[in-house]
Amino acid sequence: MEKKIAVTGGRGRLAGVAATYFRQQGYEVTLFSRTEGVGMKPLSDLFDSKIMSSFTALIHAAWSTVPFTSEVDPGREDREDLPLLKNILENLHHIEQRASIPKLIFISSASVYGNQKREPATELALCKPLSGYARAKLVAERLILQAAVHDPRLKPAILRVTNLIGIPSNENIHQGILPKIVAAAKKQQSLELWGDGKCSKDYLWIDDFLEALKAAVETSIQGIFNIGSGKNFSLLEFIQIAEEVIQQPLSIKYHPRYPWDVTCSNISSVAFSEATGWNPQTNIAQKIREVMR
């Protein structure tokens, strides 16, 4: 069986890491981006049925916003991301019946649940998204499920992924607390926090996520699944771990919390674990210690 994967959002951090990982696993990976370039095919190629049907799986990670930028530019997902998804779904539907159709894996977000302070949210929990980003992800999920109803060949796996940590990055982007902590320690500068740092969130190390993504590609699962570690940390706990390693306090500058920011993400990944055998293996606190060293 051929192992050919298409990954959209090719210039994003997540797509690049996923491509490297799957190539190491023996897959042939093609990255697609809105901006064509070296190592990148244009997303418009996926509107060609022959090209689309040549892949065994399509990981749709292309998304133009993160929660912060979504609030700065309201409606961007409606202008860019949802029309792109509709075009991809339409092309999948128009692949000839006798041709193979790639398995669609959509990278959604656990932020669609909003705040979950008590019992961990299962996939059946009521979604109460706080941000434009989360609301748009929820709309995308519904578009995919509707398309699957109209075309039984489409057996999508929608992954509601929690807060990823450990992706190579820098402190200047809006997502990712660990690079900011490292930069503050190295440069002896203030670490800027939006809120009091007590927000409790489920964090998943990138290695565990990639293993989950591989399980989604290689198994017959379909539907909506949560992907998280099942362990919550606050930003202050991360900072405390870092301070213990460097043996000095970090200077922290506090700013008012954004109203759209989830203060407590608490999700259950039991359904995905039972369906695939996947379980997160990384001790996140220990990983942070290794990074700080």
N, C-alpha and C positions, 0 to 999 in steps of 0.2 A: 504493500500500500504506500502510495506517495505521501510524503509529509510536507505539504506546501501550505504556508500560512501567509496571509495578507494582514498587515497591521496598519491601520490608519492613524493619523496624528503623528506621522513619522518624525517630525522635528521636536516633539515633546519629550520630556525626560522619561516618562513611563514607557513609551513606545520603543525608545532606543534601548533601554535596559531589557525589555521583553525580547526584542529582536536578538540581542547578544545571547541571552539565556537560551532561547529556542534553537539558535544556530549551534550552540554547544551541545544541545540535545539531539542533533542530527537533522533538524528541520531546515528546509529551504524557506527563507523568510524574505518577503518583499515589503518594503516600507512605502507607504503612500502619504503624500502631503499636499496641502493646498498650494504650496510653493514648490515647484519642481526644482531639482538640483542634483548634485552628486549623491548617488545612493538613494535618491528619492524619485518615485514615480508620481505623476500627477494623479490626484484623486479622481479626475474625470475618466481615467482608464478603467475604473471600477464600474463605469456605466456601460462598458462593453461586455456583453454577455459571455463572449468566448473567454475573455480574460478572467472574468469573475468565476466562471465555472471551472477554471484550471486549478483553483485552490481547494484544499480540504477544509480549511477553517478561515474565517474572517474575524479578526479581533478589532472591534470598532472602538478605538480609544480617542479618536479625534474630537476635540471639544475646545471651543475658542475662549472659554472663561474659567476662572476659579471663583470661589465665592466673593472675594474682594473685588475683582475686576467686573464681575457680573453686576454688582451694585453701582459701580462707577459708570458703567455703560448699559443701562437697563434695556432689555429686549434684544441684546446681541444674539442670544441663542435662537430667538425666533427668526432673526435675519440670516443666520449662518448655519447653526448646528442642526436645527430641526429640518430645514429644507434639504440639507445634505443627507440626513438619515432617510428622509422620504425617498430621495432619488436612489439610494442604495437598496432600500426595501423593494422599490418598484422594479429595479433591475434584477434582483434575486427572483422576483415573481415571474419575470419574463424569460428566465433561462428555460430552454426547451425541456419538456417533460422527460426526455430520454437522457438529458445531460445531468451530471452531478451538480448538486447545490452545496456550497460550502456551509459548514456549521457557523452560525452567527453568534459571537460572544460580545456582549455589550458591557462596557465598563460604566456602571452606574455608581451611585454613592449612597452610603448609609445615612447621609444627611437628609434624605427624603423623610426620615422618621421624625425629624426635629428633636426635641428633648425627650429622652427616655430615662427617667430618674429611678424607676423602681425595677420591675422585672425586665430582664433583657428582651429586647424586641425580636420577635420572630418575624418571618416573612408575611405573616397574617396580621401583624399589628397595623393599626391605623396610622397612615402617613400624615404628618403635620409639618411640612417643610417651612422653614423660616426665611430662606433666601431665594432670590430669583434663580440662582444656580440650581438649587435643589428642586425647585418647582419645575424647571425646564428638564431636568433629568427624569422626573416623574412623568412628564408628558412624553418624553422619548420612550420610556418603558411601555407606555400604553400604546404608542404607535406600533412598536414591535409586536406586542401581544395581539393587537388587532390584525396585523399582517399575517401572523401565524394562524389565526382563525381562518383567514381567507385562503391560505396556501398551506396545507398540512405538511408539505415537504420542509417548510421552514420550522426548525426545531431549535429556537434560540435559547441561549443561557444568558440570563441577565444577572450580573454580579454586582450586588450592592456592597461596595468596598468601603471599609472604614478608613481611618486616617493612616496613610502609609508613611513610614519612617525608614531612613536608611538609604534613600535614593540619592546618588551623587548629585550635588547641587551647590548653590552658593547662597550667601546671606541676603542677596539683593532681590530675590524673587519673593512673591507674596506668600507662597506656601512653604512650609517646612520649618519647624522650630529648631531642630538639631543643628543645622548649619549656622543659624544665628547665635546659638549658644557657643559653638566652637569659635566663631569669629569674635564674639565679645571677649572670650577668654584669651585668645591670641593677641588681639589688638588692645586689650585692656580698655575697652570701650563699654558704654552702657548698653545693656540688653533692653530693648523696647518691647513691652508687653501691652497688649490691648485687653484690658480687664485686670482682675486681681490675681490672675494666674491659678485660680482654684478650680477652673473648669475641669471636669472629669471626663476624659475621652478614651475610647478604645483605640489603641495604636497597634498597627501590624507591621512587622519588619518586612522589608521588600523581598527577602529570600523566601519567606513563607508565602507571600502573595504570588510570586512566580510559580511556586509549586502548586498553588491553588489554580492558577491559570492553566498550567499544564494538565491538571486533573480535569478541568472543564473542557479542554480541547480533546482529550483522549478518552473520555467517557461519554455515555449517551444521555447525560443529564439534560433536562430542558426545564425552563421556568425561571423563577426568581430565587436567588440564593444570597444570603448574607455571607460576607467574607471578613472575618475579624479575628482578633486574638482571644477575645473573651476576658482581657485584662485591661483595666482602666488606669490611667496615670493623669495627674494634673501637671501643668507646666512647672509649678513650684517643686514637684517631686523630681522632675527632670533636672531642674536647676540644682536641687540639693545633691543629686547624684554627681553632677558635674563639679560642684564645689568640693565634694569629698575627694575627688580625683586630683584636682589642681591645688587643693589645700589652701584655698582662699575664697572669699566671697565675691560673687559677681555684682557689679553695679547694675541696678534695675531701674528703669524709667517707666512708670506706669501711665497708661493712657486710658480714656474711657472705653468700655467694651462696646463692640459693634452689636446692635440689636439683632442682626441676622445670624450671629455666631452661636452655634449650638453649645450650651453650657454643660450638657451631660449626654454623651452618646453611650448607649448601653445596648449591645446587640448580641444575638445568639447565632452562632454558625453551625449549630447542631445538625440542621437539615443537610447542609453541604457535606459535613463530615460523614454523616451516615450514608449519603449517596455515593461518595467517592473514596472514602477512607482517608481523606486528607485531615491533618491536624497540624496547627502551628507548632513549631519546634523551638523557636528562638526565645531566649531569655533577654527581653528588651533592656532591662536595667543593666545587665552584664554587657550588652552590646554598646550601650551608651558609655560605659566605663572604658571599653576598648577604644572607642572613637576619641574620647577625651585624652586618653594616654598618647 
